[in-house]
Amino acid sequence: MSEKALNRLMTKLTKENLWIYVVKLLMERPMYGYEIAKEIRERFNINITNVGVYVVLYKMERDGLVETFVSNGSKMYRLRPETVGLWLRARDFISSILRQVFGCGVDCGAGKA
């Protein structure tokens, strides 16, 4: 049996939508890019390169989701205030798909932070 379809799904829900994981981490506190990459690998078990994370961070900055500042001579990332609302909408969308397709949603439920 081929697992190509499953592998494609897993890639799309992780590496291709890495921004939702970055937002989750930055909701806790501002972080350095390297620190974000390390946390993604450790906490979410996503095999991603540092360069891959920096590409996502660059796109997020360009799209106005994060902003940067310098601390101790290094670039740090923090969320812009409106980003959490977008992340909550993404969560609600994923929960809706889980309910429609699999008959279950996420425990956190729509409308809760």
Solvent accessible surface area in square Angstrom, and as a share of the most:
residue,aa,sasa,rsa
1,M,229,1.02
2,S,79,0.51
3,E,104,0.46
4,K,143,0.61
5,A,65,0.50
6,L,89,0.44
7,N,84,0.43
8,R,142,0.52
9,L,91,0.45
10,M,109,0.49
11,T,54,0.31
12,K,103,0.44
13,L,90,0.45
14,T,34,0.20
15,K,88,0.37
16,E,103,0.46
17,N,55,0.28
18,L,2,0.01
19,W,57,0.20
20,I,29,0.15
21,Y,41,0.16
22,V,0,0.00
23,V,0,0.00
24,K,81,0.34
25,L,0,0.00
26,L,9,0.04
27,M,71,0.32
28,E,91,0.41
29,R,109,0.40
30,P,52,0.33
31,M,1,0.00
32,Y,71,0.27
33,G,1,0.01
34,Y,124,0.47
35,E,39,0.17
36,I,0,0.00
37,A,0,0.00
38,K,84,0.36
39,E,31,0.14
40,I,0,0.00
41,R,76,0.28
42,E,110,0.49
43,R,110,0.40
44,F,61,0.25
45,N,137,0.70
46,I,9,0.05
47,N,123,0.63
48,I,21,0.11
49,T,90,0.53
50,N,50,0.26
51,V,110,0.63
52,G,20,0.19
53,V,0,0.00
54,Y,93,0.35
55,V,68,0.39
56,V,25,0.14
57,L,0,0.00
58,Y,139,0.53
59,K,94,0.40
60,M,4,0.02
61,E,61,0.27
62,R,150,0.55
63,D,89,0.46
64,G,26,0.25
65,L,25,0.13
66,V,2,0.01
67,E,58,0.26
68,T,40,0.24
69,F,54,0.23
70,V,110,0.63
71,S,31,0.20
72,N,148,0.76
73,G,71,0.68
74,S,50,0.32
75,K,102,0.43
76,M,22,0.10
77,Y,10,0.04
78,R,92,0.34
79,L,27,0.13
80,R,86,0.31
81,P,118,0.74
82,E,100,0.45
83,T,0,0.00
84,V,45,0.26
85,G,37,0.36
86,L,67,0.33
87,W,34,0.12
88,L,40,0.20
89,R,172,0.63
90,A,19,0.15
91,R,23,0.08
92,D,41,0.21
93,F,132,0.55
94,I,63,0.32
95,S,0,0.00
96,S,28,0.18
97,I,69,0.35
98,L,48,0.24
99,R,115,0.42
100,Q,143,0.64
101,V,101,0.58
102,F,142,0.59
103,G,66,0.64
104,C,70,0.42
105,G,31,0.30
106,V,47,0.27
107,D,149,0.77
108,C,53,0.32
109,G,21,0.20
110,A,63,0.49
111,G,72,0.70
112,K,126,0.53
113,A,108,0.84
